[in-house]
Amino acid sequence: MVLRVRDFYLFATALGVMLCIAAGAELTAADWTQFRGPGGMGVASEPLPTRFGPQQNFRWKSRLPGAGGSSPVILGDRIFLTSYTGYAVPGEADGSIDRLKRHVLCLDRVDGRLLWDRAIPAVQPEEADIRESHGYASSTPAVDAERVYVFFGKSGVFAFDHEGKQLWHANVGSRTNRWGSAASPVLHDDLVLINASVESDALYALNKRTGATVWRADGVREAWNTPHLVTTEAGATEIVVPIIEQVLAFDPTSGEQLWNCRTDIPWYMAPSAVSRDGIVYCIGGRPGYSLAVRSGGRGDVTATHRLWAVKKGSNVPSPILRDNELYWMHDNLGIASCANALTGELLYEQRINRAGMVYASPVLAGEHLYYVSREGRVYVVKAAPRFELVATHDLADGGVFNASPAAVDGKLYIRSDGWLYCFGESP
């Protein structure tokens, strides 16, 4: 029997997923199973093309049902994504808030075909006016070998199997906010971690199989970021959530707050943290701040574990950590920055022509950073302590590009309000 290349790819991918389920093994490094990929760090396992567009290294684009700012997650041959319909969809009639629905989508990774779509009516009353076109589907799914997990604010947390069957639903609070709800689920052992700051000022740990609350930690205020798992120098795991004026760390087993560190940022915190070698790096606030703090402490560690803090940073996109450099793009000034991760010393600030507003977090692939503006321009920048703009690509399709890109197997996935794009060198 002769298999076509695509048939062989699908067979091999399906076999790999089945073996992963059977053996309980970890997912491969090539999968992109949560917001910002492996470890929430925004780092791809393989290089990406630096030149792409409608006529170059273009694989496919898929029209999405509804709008959204969530990112795609990828496991094997499937892409999972969320969107919303029925109300305040850009480019459509206003609709009615009573018709608002969130959608969980599954697409074929090879050609972008929509495989299934599960619609979930919004629990009312919902926020009637989400600012700056953020919309009602900004939380990125998380996926493992058995389930897909999505968070829809006051409508709750849902788990589906890979064929779209709903397995459970959990409530984590009933409040709304004019900035919407954006934090994404993170998986750890048998837990689904949910930052429900908007909904209940709390961090939740839910059982992956049932959705039951394992623990709840209160005091998580004004935090739109996705929880970050950091490994301390001693090998322990901590959950880090930056909130207004502080960074908090929690024990993943009990939910106990382990330590807190002042940030000197008198603002809500939207960017997610990154870490390496037990050191946590956070940016946020207006006009922008950044800091580094060593994990593993107890109580208020500001005087003992905070390594540096400077008044440079960004209010929306999360940073990239590479070698001894920390990179970020300012959310509304179009300025790309690089700082020494050991000292906080600013290595460069470079305004990029026509960058405009940038809400998407960047991706690092090989030697290059990929920044996506809200208008659909993609800036490829050399990952080095000296600024170098390698390429600029314009994908403007009339929609808003709020979603952070995903990168798997040498392919770049970029989502606008209306479309999902796939770019990569031809096989």
N, C-alpha and C positions, 0 to 999 in steps of 0.2 A: 504494500500500500504506500502511495506517495502522498505526503502531506504538503499542502501549500504553506508558504512561510507564515501567513497569518494564522492558519489552523494550528501550526506547530507552536506559535507564540501563545495562543490561547490555551492549548493543551498544557504546555509547560507551566504557564502561570497558574492555571487551575490546580495542577498537581502540587505546585509549591504551596498554595494556600491550604489545600487539604492536608498536606503533611504538617504544615504549621499548626492546624487545628488539632490533628491527631497527636502530635508530639508535645503540644503546649510550648513550642519554641518561640523565641523572640522573633519579631518581624524583621525583615531584612533592612539594611541601611538604605536601600534604594527606595523604600516606601516612604510616603509623606502622609503620616497618619493623624496629624494634629495641626493646629495653628502654628505656622513657621516650621513645620517639619520636625525631624528628629531632635528631641530635647528642647523644642521651641527656640532653636538657635538661628533659623533662617539659612542654614548651610546645606547646599546640595552635595551629593556624593560624587557627582561627575561634572566636568565643565559643560558650559552651554555655548551655543553659537553667539557670537557678538554681533553678527549681521543677520537681520531677519525682517520680515514684512510680508505683504501680500504676494510679492513676487520672489521672495527669497527665504528658504528654510521654513516655508509655511506648510504645516501638516493639515490642519482643519480648523474651522470655527463652527460653533454650535449655538443656535438661537436658544436662549433660556426662557422657560415659562416664568414670567415675573422678573422682579428686580432684586437686588441685594448687594451687600458689601462683604459677605462672607467669602472665605477662600476655599478653593477646592482641596480635598484630601484624597489620597490615592493609595489603594491597596491592590496589588496584582493588576488585573485588567479592568478595574472599575474605579470611577471617579464619583465621589459623593460631595454634594453641594446643597445649599439651601437658597430659597428665594421667597418672595411674598407677592400676592396678587390681591385685587379687589379694592384697594384704596391707596391713593398717593403714589401710584406707580409712574415714574417719569415717562413723559411722552404719551400718556393715556389720560382719559377723562378722570376726574378726581375719584369717582366711585363713591362708596359708602364705607365708613368705619365698621359698620356692622357686617360687611362682606369681607373684611380682612382675613386672609388665610396665609399661613406659612406653609412652605413646601419643602419636603426632603426629596432630593433628586439623585438618581443614579444614572451615570452615563458610561458608555463604552470608551475605554481609554484609547483604543486603536483608531476609531473614526469619529468619536464625539456623539454617537447616536444616544438619544434618551432611552434608557432601558425601563425605568419606572419613575413615577411621580406620586408621592403621598401628600395629600393636602390636610392641614390641621387648622380648623377654625380658631381664631384668636379668642382667648378668654376676655370678655368685656367687663367693665369699660377699659379701653386701651387709650394710650396717649394719642391725641388727635393731631398733633403737630410735632413731628420729629425734625430737629433743626438741620439745616445744611444738607438736605437730601441723604441723610444717613439711612433712612428707611427702617424697616422692621425685620431685616434678616442680616444682621451684621456679625453674628456669632458663627464661627467656623466649626463644623462637626469634628468629632474624633472617631476613629474607627480602629477596631482590632479584628482578629481572625474570626470572631463570632458576631459582632454587633456594630451598629452605627449609633452614635450618641449625639443628640442635638439639644441645644438650649434656646428656648424662645421666650425669655423674660418671664413675665407674670403668667404666661401660658404654660410654663414648666419645662422640665427636662424629659426627653423621650428617648427610648431605645428601640431600634428596629433590627431585624436580621438583614442579611445581605440581599434578600429578595423583596424587602419592603414590608414585611409583616411587623406590626407594632407589638413589642414585647412588654413594655411597661411605661408608666408615666409618673413623674414625681413633681410635687409642688415645692418651690423654694422661696416663695414670697409673693406679695401681691402689689407692690408699688411699681410705678412707672416714672419715667424721666423724659424731659424734652430732648435730651441727647440720645435717647434710646438705650438699648441694652446691647453690650458688645462682647463681654468676656466669653471666652470659648472653653469648652470642657477639656480637661486633661486627665489622662488615665495613669493610675499608679497601683500596681498589684491588682487587688480586687475592687479598687475604688474608682469612682468617677468624681473628680474634684470640680466644683462649680463656685466661681466667684459671683455671689448674688448680692453684691454691694448695692446695686440699684434697687433690687426687689426687697431686701430685708437686712441690709448692713451685716451680712454674714457670709462665711465660707462654709460650704457643705461638702461632705464626703458621702457619696451614695454607693450602695452595693451595686456592682456592675450587672449582676444577674437578676436582681429584683427591683432595684430603684429605691430600696428602703434606706432611710437616713442612718448612717453609721455614727456620725458625729456632726455637730454644728459648732463653729467658732464665731462669736459675735465681735463687734467692733471694727468691721471692715468697711470703712467709710470713704465715699467719693473715690472709688477705684473702678476704672473701666478696663483694667488689664487682665490678661490671662495668667493664672497661677503658674509659677515657674518652680521646677524641681531642681534643687541644688544638692550636690554631693559635697559634704564637708571634708576637711583634711583627714578626719578620723574615719571617713567612710560611711557616715550616717546620711540619711536623706532628710531634707527639710523642704517645706513648701513656703515659697517666698511670694508675698503680695505687697507691692508698694501702694500705700494709701496717702491721703492728704497729710503732709508733714512728716511721715514716717515710712519706714520699711518694716514689715512684720514677717516673722518666720514662725511656722507651725510644725508640730509633730504630726506626720501623716497617719500614725497609728491611732492617736487619741484626740487630735485637734488642739492639744494644749499649745498656747502661745509660748514659744521658746525664747525669743528675743525681739527687741525693737531697736531701731536706729533712727535718729532724727535726720531728715533730708535737707532742711532749710528751704523746702519747696512749699509755699503757702497756696497750693493749688490742687485740684483733683489730679489723679495720676492715670493716664491712658496707656502709655507705652508699657510693654511687658519687659521684665528683667531678662538678662542673660548672665551666664556664669562660666567660670573655669577655675580649676584648682582651688575650689572652695571659696572663691571671691565672687560676689554678686555685683553686677553693674546695672545701675538704673539711670534713666533720663526722664525728664518730664517738666511740666509747668510752663508758665509764660514769664519772661521771654525764652526760657530754657535753662535747665540745670542738669548736672550729671554728678554722680558720685560712685564710689566703690566701697564696699563693706565686706569684711571677712565673715563668713558664716561660722556656725558652731558655738556662738556665745550663749549667754543666758542673761535675761533681764535687759536693761538699757545698756547697749554696747556702744553708744555714740563715742564715748571717750576712749574706748579700748580697741574697737574693731573697725571704726570708720577710717579708711585709708586716705581718701581725699574727697573733696567736694568743690566743684567750680560752677560758675554761673554761665554755662554754655550747655545747650542741649536742644530738645525738640518736644513739642507737646502731644504729638499723635503717633508718628511712626516709631517702632521699636528699633534698637540699634543692632549692629553687627559687631561681633568680636572675632578678630583674626590675629594670630600671633600676639604681639604686644600693642595692637592698635584697636581702638573703638571707633566705629564709623556710624554716622547718622545723617539724615537729611532733615532740615527744618521744615515744619509743617506748612508755613505760609510765606517764607522768605525766599525759597528756592536756593538755599545755601547748603552745600554738602560740606560736612566737617569730618575731621579725623583727630583723635586725641590719643596720647600715650596712655595705655591702659594701666601702666604701673604708677604713673604720677599724676595723671589728669592734664598734663601740659597739652595745649592745643597745638597740633602739628600743621593743620591748614583749615581755612575757611574759604570756600570758593562759591561764589554766586554762579548759578548755571542759567544761561539765557533761556527765557521762556519756560522755566520749570514750573512757575506758579505754585499752586498748593499741592502738597504731597501728603496723603494720609496712609497710603500703603507702606508696609514695612519692607525693607529691601531683602533681596536674596544675594548670598555669596555663592558663586560657582567658580571653582578653580581660582584664577587670578583676577576675577572681575566681580564688581557689584552691580546689581540691577535695581534701579530706582524707577518707580512708575508714578507719574503725576496724575492728579484727578482728571486732567483733560486727555489722558491717554498717550502721553509721550513717555517713552522708555529711555532712560539714560544709562548707558553702560560706562562704568567708571573703573579705572584700574585700582585694584585693592593694594595700595601702597601708601606710605607716608607722604608722598608728593602727589598732588592732584594731577590726574590725566583723564580727560574725557575721551573715551575710545569711539563711541558711536551714539547717535540719537535716532530714535525711531518713533514715528507718529502713527498711532493706531486709532486716532479719534473716530468714533463711530456714532456720535450723538449722545452717548451715555456718559455716566460718571464712573471713573475707575477708583473706587475706594478699597478694593480687595487687595490683600497682599498676594504676590505670585507664589506658585508652587513649582518645584523643579524635581523631576524624576527621570533617571535614565537618559540624561542628556537632552531632555525636552522641558520647555518652559511653558507653564500654563498661566494665562493672564485672564482675569475676569472683569468685565464691565457690567453695568446694570443690565445690559441686554444680551451679551454674548460671552462665551468662553472660547478662548483662543489656545491653540497648541502650536508651538514652534519647535523645530528641531531639525538637525541635519538628516537628510534622506538616508535610509539604510542602504 
